[in-house]
Amino acid sequence: MSQMAAVFKSGYKALIAYLTVGYPDIATTEEAAITLAQSGVDIIELGIPFSDPLADGATIQKASHQALEQGITPEVCLEVARKLHQRITTPLLFMTYYNPVLSFGLEAFCRSCAEAGASGLIIPDLPPEEGEELEAIAQKYHLDLVYLLAPTSTEERITTVAQRSRGFIYLVSLTGVTGARQSLPAELEDFVRRVRQKASQPLCVGFGISSPEQARRIARVADGVIVGSHLIRLIEEDATLSSLRDFALSLRKALDGQFE
């Protein structure tokens, strides 16, 4: 069983948090990751900044742009993961796009991820139909390659991802890009149930989650909640990270008591 898979105990609802590495700076990224790990977060996604982040909304695009301007590279992100792995036991996932991975070299990247202590990869612009080579290399280094599904995914795509995704399946709650939203789509539950019919992996929902109430709703049908843009905003607004800690704790409480 992988480190990530071990998170999803029977009936437990996982809390997954996203951080853009190097935003607003390396020290804050590391401190924020430790704060989240101490506040009930089960898996931390470390975003490797990319110049053309197609799946990301304005908040993460801005964070990525600033991180790139500060010279954040995949090599720097690997070093951050290595340091964090020495300080926390929370599984670390790299989230990036295929171009930086290809430029780094598939084998070299996966080997470096494993050496840094990462547990897996999320690559939003890599469809499973084109992912076999990276899948094989990732498995060689005991990395889970997580695939995404959207409400618009066909039954054929759902079946393919159910056969190939490892660790969990990332369910995009809505059509569009990342970003905190006031409400989630009414058809979300039906989407999760549709995937559940074909998939045995844990199902985690991301995109647009910004409140404990939304997290509680998702936890009624899914196995985990993924939050990103709202965390970036909290880091921007409160450099002490107190707001980040309090929000993570509120999400953890909501997930633990979702049936109350």
Contacts in CASP RR format, 6 or more apart in sequence:
PFRMAT RR
TARGET T0000
AUTHOR 0000-0000-0000
METHOD contacts of the structure
MODEL  1
MSQMAAVFKSGYKALIAYLTVGYPDIATTEEAAITLAQSGVDIIELGIPF
SDPLADGATIQKASHQALEQGITPEVCLEVARKLHQRITTPLLFMTYYNP
VLSFGLEAFCRSCAEAGASGLIIPDLPPEEGEELEAIAQKYHLDLVYLLA
PTSTEERITTVAQRSRGFIYLVSLTGVTGARQSLPAELEDFVRRVRQKAS
QPLCVGFGISSPEQARRIARVADGVIVGSHLIRLIEEDATLSSLRDFALS
LRKALDGQFE
2 119 0 8 1.000
2 142 0 8 1.000
2 144 0 8 1.000
2 166 0 8 1.000
2 167 0 8 1.000
3 91 0 8 1.000
3 119 0 8 1.000
4 43 0 8 1.000
4 91 0 8 1.000
4 93 0 8 1.000
4 119 0 8 1.000
4 120 0 8 1.000
4 144 0 8 1.000
4 167 0 8 1.000
4 168 0 8 1.000
5 144 0 8 1.000
5 167 0 8 1.000
5 168 0 8 1.000
5 202 0 8 1.000
7 14 0 8 1.000
7 42 0 8 1.000
7 43 0 8 1.000
7 91 0 8 1.000
8 14 0 8 1.000
8 168 0 8 1.000
8 202 0 8 1.000
8 223 0 8 1.000
8 224 0 8 1.000
11 223 0 8 1.000
13 219 0 8 1.000
13 222 0 8 1.000
13 223 0 8 1.000
13 224 0 8 1.000
13 225 0 8 1.000
13 255 0 8 1.000
13 256 0 8 1.000
13 258 0 8 1.000
14 42 0 8 1.000
14 43 0 8 1.000
14 168 0 8 1.000
14 202 0 8 1.000
14 204 0 8 1.000
14 223 0 8 1.000
14 224 0 8 1.000
14 225 0 8 1.000
14 255 0 8 1.000
15 40 0 8 1.000
15 41 0 8 1.000
15 42 0 8 1.000
15 43 0 8 1.000
15 215 0 8 1.000
15 224 0 8 1.000
15 225 0 8 1.000
15 227 0 8 1.000
15 248 0 8 1.000
15 251 0 8 1.000
15 252 0 8 1.000
15 255 0 8 1.000
16 41 0 8 1.000
16 42 0 8 1.000
16 43 0 8 1.000
16 44 0 8 1.000
16 45 0 8 1.000
16 93 0 8 1.000
16 204 0 8 1.000
16 224 0 8 1.000
16 225 0 8 1.000
16 226 0 8 1.000
16 227 0 8 1.000
17 36 0 8 1.000
17 41 0 8 1.000
17 43 0 8 1.000
17 44 0 8 1.000
17 45 0 8 1.000
17 226 0 8 1.000
17 227 0 8 1.000
17 228 0 8 1.000
17 231 0 8 1.000
17 248 0 8 1.000
18 44 0 8 1.000
18 45 0 8 1.000
18 47 0 8 1.000
18 60 0 8 1.000
18 95 0 8 1.000
18 226 0 8 1.000
18 227 0 8 1.000
18 228 0 8 1.000
18 231 0 8 1.000
18 232 0 8 1.000
19 29 0 8 1.000
19 32 0 8 1.000
19 33 0 8 1.000
19 36 0 8 1.000
19 44 0 8 1.000
19 45 0 8 1.000
19 46 0 8 1.000
19 47 0 8 1.000
19 228 0 8 1.000
19 231 0 8 1.000
19 232 0 8 1.000
20 29 0 8 1.000
20 47 0 8 1.000
20 49 0 8 1.000
20 60 0 8 1.000
20 63 0 8 1.000
20 64 0 8 1.000
20 67 0 8 1.000
20 232 0 8 1.000
21 29 0 8 1.000
21 46 0 8 1.000
21 47 0 8 1.000
21 48 0 8 1.000
21 49 0 8 1.000
21 67 0 8 1.000
21 72 0 8 1.000
21 76 0 8 1.000
21 77 0 8 1.000
21 80 0 8 1.000
22 28 0 8 1.000
22 29 0 8 1.000
22 49 0 8 1.000
22 67 0 8 1.000
22 70 0 8 1.000
22 72 0 8 1.000
22 76 0 8 1.000
22 80 0 8 1.000
23 29 0 8 1.000
23 49 0 8 1.000
23 63 0 8 1.000
23 64 0 8 1.000
23 66 0 8 1.000
23 67 0 8 1.000
23 232 0 8 1.000
23 235 0 8 1.000
24 63 0 8 1.000
24 66 0 8 1.000
24 235 0 8 1.000
24 236 0 8 1.000
25 70 0 8 1.000
26 72 0 8 1.000
26 76 0 8 1.000
26 80 0 8 1.000
28 235 0 8 1.000
28 239 0 8 1.000
28 241 0 8 1.000
29 46 0 8 1.000
29 80 0 8 1.000
30 80 0 8 1.000
30 83 0 8 1.000
30 84 0 8 1.000
31 241 0 8 1.000
32 231 0 8 1.000
32 235 0 8 1.000
32 241 0 8 1.000
32 244 0 8 1.000
33 44 0 8 1.000
33 46 0 8 1.000
33 84 0 8 1.000
33 88 0 8 1.000
33 90 0 8 1.000
34 84 0 8 1.000
34 87 0 8 1.000
34 88 0 8 1.000
35 241 0 8 1.000
35 244 0 8 1.000
35 245 0 8 1.000
35 248 0 8 1.000
36 44 0 8 1.000
36 90 0 8 1.000
36 231 0 8 1.000
36 244 0 8 1.000
36 245 0 8 1.000
36 248 0 8 1.000
37 44 0 8 1.000
37 88 0 8 1.000
37 89 0 8 1.000
37 90 0 8 1.000
38 245 0 8 1.000
39 244 0 8 1.000
39 245 0 8 1.000
39 248 0 8 1.000
39 249 0 8 1.000
39 252 0 8 1.000
40 248 0 8 1.000
40 249 0 8 1.000
40 252 0 8 1.000
41 90 0 8 1.000
41 248 0 8 1.000
41 252 0 8 1.000
42 90 0 8 1.000
42 91 0 8 1.000
43 90 0 8 1.000
43 91 0 8 1.000
43 92 0 8 1.000
43 93 0 8 1.000
43 119 0 8 1.000
44 84 0 8 1.000
44 90 0 8 1.000
44 91 0 8 1.000
44 92 0 8 1.000
44 93 0 8 1.000
45 93 0 8 1.000
45 94 0 8 1.000
45 95 0 8 1.000
45 122 0 8 1.000
45 226 0 8 1.000
45 228 0 8 1.000
46 77 0 8 1.000
46 80 0 8 1.000
46 81 0 8 1.000
46 84 0 8 1.000
46 92 0 8 1.000
46 93 0 8 1.000
46 94 0 8 1.000
46 95 0 8 1.000
46 118 0 8 1.000
47 64 0 8 1.000
47 77 0 8 1.000
47 94 0 8 1.000
47 95 0 8 1.000
47 96 0 8 1.000
48 74 0 8 1.000
48 77 0 8 1.000
48 94 0 8 1.000
48 95 0 8 1.000
48 96 0 8 1.000
48 100 0 8 1.000
49 63 0 8 1.000
49 64 0 8 1.000
49 65 0 8 1.000
49 67 0 8 1.000
49 68 0 8 1.000
49 72 0 8 1.000
49 77 0 8 1.000
50 64 0 8 1.000
50 68 0 8 1.000
50 96 0 8 1.000
50 97 0 8 1.000
50 99 0 8 1.000
50 100 0 8 1.000
51 64 0 8 1.000
51 65 0 8 1.000
51 68 0 8 1.000
52 97 0 8 1.000
52 99 0 8 1.000
53 60 0 8 1.000
53 61 0 8 1.000
53 64 0 8 1.000
53 97 0 8 1.000
54 97 0 8 1.000
54 124 0 8 1.000
54 125 0 8 1.000
54 177 0 8 1.000
55 124 0 8 1.000
55 125 0 8 1.000
55 177 0 8 1.000
55 178 0 8 1.000
56 64 0 8 1.000
56 177 0 8 1.000
56 178 0 8 1.000
57 177 0 8 1.000
57 178 0 8 1.000
57 179 0 8 1.000
57 229 0 8 1.000
58 179 0 8 1.000
59 178 0 8 1.000
59 179 0 8 1.000
59 180 0 8 1.000
59 229 0 8 1.000
59 232 0 8 1.000
59 233 0 8 1.000
60 178 0 8 1.000
60 179 0 8 1.000
60 228 0 8 1.000
60 229 0 8 1.000
60 232 0 8 1.000
63 232 0 8 1.000
74 96 0 8 1.000
74 100 0 8 1.000
74 104 0 8 1.000
74 109 0 8 1.000
77 94 0 8 1.000
78 112 0 8 1.000
78 113 0 8 1.000
78 115 0 8 1.000
78 116 0 8 1.000
79 116 0 8 1.000
81 92 0 8 1.000
81 94 0 8 1.000
81 113 0 8 1.000
81 116 0 8 1.000
81 117 0 8 1.000
81 118 0 8 1.000
82 115 0 8 1.000
82 116 0 8 1.000
82 117 0 8 1.000
84 92 0 8 1.000
85 92 0 8 1.000
85 116 0 8 1.000
85 117 0 8 1.000
85 118 0 8 1.000
91 119 0 8 1.000
91 120 0 8 1.000
92 116 0 8 1.000
92 117 0 8 1.000
92 118 0 8 1.000
92 119 0 8 1.000
92 120 0 8 1.000
93 118 0 8 1.000
93 119 0 8 1.000
93 120 0 8 1.000
93 121 0 8 1.000
93 122 0 8 1.000
93 144 0 8 1.000
93 146 0 8 1.000
94 113 0 8 1.000
94 118 0 8 1.000
94 120 0 8 1.000
94 121 0 8 1.000
94 122 0 8 1.000
95 121 0 8 1.000
95 122 0 8 1.000
95 123 0 8 1.000
95 124 0 8 1.000
96 121 0 8 1.000
96 122 0 8 1.000
96 123 0 8 1.000
97 123 0 8 1.000
97 124 0 8 1.000
97 125 0 8 1.000
98 123 0 8 1.000
98 125 0 8 1.000
98 126 0 8 1.000
101 109 0 8 1.000
101 121 0 8 1.000
101 123 0 8 1.000
101 134 0 8 1.000
104 112 0 8 1.000
106 133 0 8 1.000
106 134 0 8 1.000
106 137 0 8 1.000
107 137 0 8 1.000
110 121 0 8 1.000
110 134 0 8 1.000
110 137 0 8 1.000
110 138 0 8 1.000
110 140 0 8 1.000
110 141 0 8 1.000
110 143 0 8 1.000
111 141 0 8 1.000
113 120 0 8 1.000
113 121 0 8 1.000
113 141 0 8 1.000
113 143 0 8 1.000
114 141 0 8 1.000
114 142 0 8 1.000
114 143 0 8 1.000
118 143 0 8 1.000
119 143 0 8 1.000
119 144 0 8 1.000
120 138 0 8 1.000
120 143 0 8 1.000
120 144 0 8 1.000
120 145 0 8 1.000
120 146 0 8 1.000
120 167 0 8 1.000
121 134 0 8 1.000
121 138 0 8 1.000
121 143 0 8 1.000
121 144 0 8 1.000
121 145 0 8 1.000
121 146 0 8 1.000
122 146 0 8 1.000
122 148 0 8 1.000
122 170 0 8 1.000
123 134 0 8 1.000
123 145 0 8 1.000
124 148 0 8 1.000
126 134 0 8 1.000
126 147 0 8 1.000
128 147 0 8 1.000
128 157 0 8 1.000
128 160 0 8 1.000
128 161 0 8 1.000
128 164 0 8 1.000
128 165 0 8 1.000
129 160 0 8 1.000
131 145 0 8 1.000
134 145 0 8 1.000
135 145 0 8 1.000
135 164 0 8 1.000
138 144 0 8 1.000
138 145 0 8 1.000
138 166 0 8 1.000
139 145 0 8 1.000
139 166 0 8 1.000
144 166 0 8 1.000
144 167 0 8 1.000
144 168 0 8 1.000
145 164 0 8 1.000
145 165 0 8 1.000
145 166 0 8 1.000
146 165 0 8 1.000
146 166 0 8 1.000
146 167 0 8 1.000
146 168 0 8 1.000
146 169 0 8 1.000
146 170 0 8 1.000
147 161 0 8 1.000
147 164 0 8 1.000
147 165 0 8 1.000
147 169 0 8 1.000
147 170 0 8 1.000
148 161 0 8 1.000
148 169 0 8 1.000
148 170 0 8 1.000
148 171 0 8 1.000
148 172 0 8 1.000
149 157 0 8 1.000
149 158 0 8 1.000
149 161 0 8 1.000
149 169 0 8 1.000
149 170 0 8 1.000
149 171 0 8 1.000
149 172 0 8 1.000
149 195 0 8 1.000
150 171 0 8 1.000
150 172 0 8 1.000
150 175 0 8 1.000
151 172 0 8 1.000
151 173 0 8 1.000
151 174 0 8 1.000
151 175 0 8 1.000
151 185 0 8 1.000
151 187 0 8 1.000
151 188 0 8 1.000
151 191 0 8 1.000
152 175 0 8 1.000
153 161 0 8 1.000
155 198 0 8 1.000
158 194 0 8 1.000
158 195 0 8 1.000
158 198 0 8 1.000
158 199 0 8 1.000
159 198 0 8 1.000
161 169 0 8 1.000
161 199 0 8 1.000
162 169 0 8 1.000
162 195 0 8 1.000
162 198 0 8 1.000
162 199 0 8 1.000
162 200 0 8 1.000
162 201 0 8 1.000
165 199 0 8 1.000
165 201 0 8 1.000
166 201 0 8 1.000
167 201 0 8 1.000
167 202 0 8 1.000
168 201 0 8 1.000
168 202 0 8 1.000
168 203 0 8 1.000
168 204 0 8 1.000
168 223 0 8 1.000
168 224 0 8 1.000
169 195 0 8 1.000
169 199 0 8 1.000
169 201 0 8 1.000
169 202 0 8 1.000
169 203 0 8 1.000
169 204 0 8 1.000
170 204 0 8 1.000
170 206 0 8 1.000
170 226 0 8 1.000
171 191 0 8 1.000
171 192 0 8 1.000
171 195 0 8 1.000
171 203 0 8 1.000
171 204 0 8 1.000
171 205 0 8 1.000
171 206 0 8 1.000
171 222 0 8 1.000
172 206 0 8 1.000
172 207 0 8 1.000
173 184 0 8 1.000
173 185 0 8 1.000
173 188 0 8 1.000
173 191 0 8 1.000
173 205 0 8 1.000
173 206 0 8 1.000
173 207 0 8 1.000
173 208 0 8 1.000
173 209 0 8 1.000
173 218 0 8 1.000
174 181 0 8 1.000
174 184 0 8 1.000
174 185 0 8 1.000
174 188 0 8 1.000
174 207 0 8 1.000
174 208 0 8 1.000
176 207 0 8 1.000
177 207 0 8 1.000
178 206 0 8 1.000
178 207 0 8 1.000
178 208 0 8 1.000
178 228 0 8 1.000
178 229 0 8 1.000
179 207 0 8 1.000
179 208 0 8 1.000
179 210 0 8 1.000
179 228 0 8 1.000
179 229 0 8 1.000
179 230 0 8 1.000
180 208 0 8 1.000
180 209 0 8 1.000
180 210 0 8 1.000
180 229 0 8 1.000
180 230 0 8 1.000
180 233 0 8 1.000
181 208 0 8 1.000
181 210 0 8 1.000
182 210 0 8 1.000
183 214 0 8 1.000
184 208 0 8 1.000
184 209 0 8 1.000
184 214 0 8 1.000
184 217 0 8 1.000
184 218 0 8 1.000
188 205 0 8 1.000
188 217 0 8 1.000
188 218 0 8 1.000
188 221 0 8 1.000
189 220 0 8 1.000
189 221 0 8 1.000
192 203 0 8 1.000
192 205 0 8 1.000
192 221 0 8 1.000
192 222 0 8 1.000
193 221 0 8 1.000
195 203 0 8 1.000
196 203 0 8 1.000
196 221 0 8 1.000
202 223 0 8 1.000
202 224 0 8 1.000
203 222 0 8 1.000
203 223 0 8 1.000
203 224 0 8 1.000
204 222 0 8 1.000
204 223 0 8 1.000
204 224 0 8 1.000
204 225 0 8 1.000
204 226 0 8 1.000
205 218 0 8 1.000
205 222 0 8 1.000
205 224 0 8 1.000
205 225 0 8 1.000
205 226 0 8 1.000
206 225 0 8 1.000
206 226 0 8 1.000
206 227 0 8 1.000
207 226 0 8 1.000
208 214 0 8 1.000
208 229 0 8 1.000
208 230 0 8 1.000
209 215 0 8 1.000
209 218 0 8 1.000
209 225 0 8 1.000
209 226 0 8 1.000
209 227 0 8 1.000
209 228 0 8 1.000
209 230 0 8 1.000
210 227 0 8 1.000
210 229 0 8 1.000
210 230 0 8 1.000
212 250 0 8 1.000
212 251 0 8 1.000
212 253 0 8 1.000
212 254 0 8 1.000
213 254 0 8 1.000
215 225 0 8 1.000
215 227 0 8 1.000
215 251 0 8 1.000
215 254 0 8 1.000
215 255 0 8 1.000
215 258 0 8 1.000
216 254 0 8 1.000
216 255 0 8 1.000
216 257 0 8 1.000
216 258 0 8 1.000
218 224 0 8 1.000
218 225 0 8 1.000
219 225 0 8 1.000
219 254 0 8 1.000
219 255 0 8 1.000
219 258 0 8 1.000
220 258 0 8 1.000
220 259 0 8 1.000
224 255 0 8 1.000
225 251 0 8 1.000
225 255 0 8 1.000
227 251 0 8 1.000
230 247 0 8 1.000
231 244 0 8 1.000
231 247 0 8 1.000
231 248 0 8 1.000
234 243 0 8 1.000
234 244 0 8 1.000
234 247 0 8 1.000
235 241 0 8 1.000
235 244 0 8 1.000
237 243 0 8 1.000
238 244 0 8 1.000
END
